[in-house]
Amino acid sequence: MAPAELIELKIQIEDLLSKGFIRSSVSPWGAPVLLVKKKDGK
């Protein structure tokens, strides 16, 4: 992942965390998450 993409990803994750849409997990069975744009580009 390019450095600019990594920065954008971190910003988006922090935004989602602060809004309560996602939360951190400490589960030993946790899985990585892949964020994908919708077909309309949003």
N, C-alpha and C positions, 0 to 999 in steps of 0.2 A: 504494500500500500504506500502510495506517495505521501511525503510529509504533509502536504496541504490537505490531502484526503483524511489523514489521521487527525489533524487538528479539527477539521469540520466534523468528523465522527465524534470526537470528544465533546465538542460544543453541543451537538445534538443529544448525546447521551446525558450530559449534565442538565440540559433543558428538560428532557423527559423525566429525569430523576426529581428535579425540583417541582415539576407539575404533578408528580405522583402517578404518572402513567406506567412507570416501571420502578422496580426497587432492586437493590443489591441482594444477592443470594449468597448464603454461606453453606448451602447444601453440598455434600460430597457427590451428589448425583447431578449437580447443575450442568447445564449444557451451554455452549456458546450460542449466541443469537446472531442471525444474519438479518440486517435491515435492508429491504429492497424497495425501490421506488414503485409506486403504482403505475399502471399503464398511462394514466394522464400526466405523469411526470411529477406528481406531488408526493 
